[in-house]
Amino acid sequence: MRFRNKLAAVASVAMVSAWLVGTAAPASAASPCGGGYKLVGTYNIKLGGSKYGILEIRWNSGKGRNCAVAYGRGSTYGSKAYKSVWIKTSGASSWADSDSGQFTYYAGPVYVSARDKCITVLATVKGSGGYGDVRVDGVHCG
């Protein structure tokens, strides 16, 4: 009798575990920007031919907001290195939001309200040869 009870308990745990794994959201769906932000552009953060990171820009049509994140790449991903990301509407005299510092994985997220406007984003990642950067102007016009 005891063996049957233990077997039933193990089977129950296995079924619940399988259900949980099957209903979990995939990790790739998560973004530091939060829910509702769809990927609209990616840009290499580089110095010469060396790629130090990736700038990711997302848009939330319901909120009318853009979000940007600067990820490290290769040796700059997973180790503390200077990373920064800045965002504004194109033509604005000052940055709407920014994040910079010694980060392990990414800088950001940063946001700007940009319904019916274009945006400008600047991202920097420090790598072994110096500071890689990318600046995109007048893009992703919401």
N, C-alpha and C positions, 0 to 999 in steps of 0.2 A: 504494500500500500504506500509506503513512504516513497519508494522509487517512482511510482506513478505520479504522486504529488509534485515531486521535484521535476520530473519530466514535463509535466503540465506547466509549471512555473517557468522553466527554461523556454518552452515553446511560446508562451505568452510574451516574454521579454523579447524574443526574436521577432515576433509579429509586430510588436509596438516599435521596435528599433527599425524594422524595414519600412513601416509606415512613416516614421519620422524622417528617414533618409529620403524617401520618395516624395515627400511633400515639402522638403526644404528648398528655399530659393537658391539658385546657383550663385556661387560666390562672384562670378563675373558680372552679375547684374547690379551689384552694389557699387556705389560711387560716393566719394566724400561729399558731393554736392547735395545728396539727399534724393528723395523720391520725386519722380516726375520730370527729371532733367534728362533730355536725350542728347546723345553725342552728336555734335555738328562739325567738329574739326579737330584734327591732331597735327601738331607741328614738331619737328625735331629741334631740340635745344642743343646747339653744337658750337664748337670752336674749330675752325678749319674743317678737316675731315673727321674729327672726333665727335661722336654723339654722346652727350652727357645726360640727356633727359628728353622727356616728351611733355609738351604743353597740350592739355586736353581742354576743349571748350565745349560746354553743354548749354542747352536752351530749354527753358520751361515755358511753354506757350500759355499755360494757364495763369502763371504769375507775371509773364512778360519780363523775365529776368534771365540773364546769362550768368554762368558760373565758370570759373577757370581754376585748374589745378596744374601745378608743375611737378611732375614726377622725376625722380632720379632714374638713371638707366645704367645697366652694367655695374661698375664698381661704385657708382654714386647712389644706387638703390640698395637700401638695407644697411648703409653705414652713414654716420653723421657727416653731413657736408652742407655748405651754404646752399640754400635754395630760396628763390623768391618768385612771386607772381603778383602782377599789378593789372588792374582792369579799370576802364572808363568808357564812357560813350565817346565816339569819335568827335573831335573838335572841342571837347570839354577842356577847360584850363587846368583842372586838377584830377588826380586819380580818385575814383569812387571808392575803391577798396584795395588793400594790399596785405601781403603776408610775407615775411622774410625771417630767416634765422638758420640755425643749425638743426636740420631735420633729417631723420633717418630715411623716410620714404618720399614725402612730398611736402610742398608748400601750398597753402590754400586749405579749403576752398575760399575763393573771393567772388563777390557778386556785384552786379550792376543791373538796375532797371533799364531796359533798352527796347521797349516796344516801339516799333517803327523807327528804330535808330540803328546805326552801325556801331561797332565797338572797336577799341584798340586794346591789345593785351601785350604785356612784356613779361618774359620769364627768363630767369637766370639760374644756372646750376654750376657750382664749382667742381671741376674735375682735376685730374692729375696734371694737366697742362695749363690750367688757368680757368677763366670763367667763360662758359658757353652761354649763349643767349639766343633768343628769338623775339622779334617784335612783329606783330601783325596789326596792320592799320586798316580801318574801314571795312571790316569783315562781318559776316554773320548778321546782316541787317534784318532785325526782327520786324 
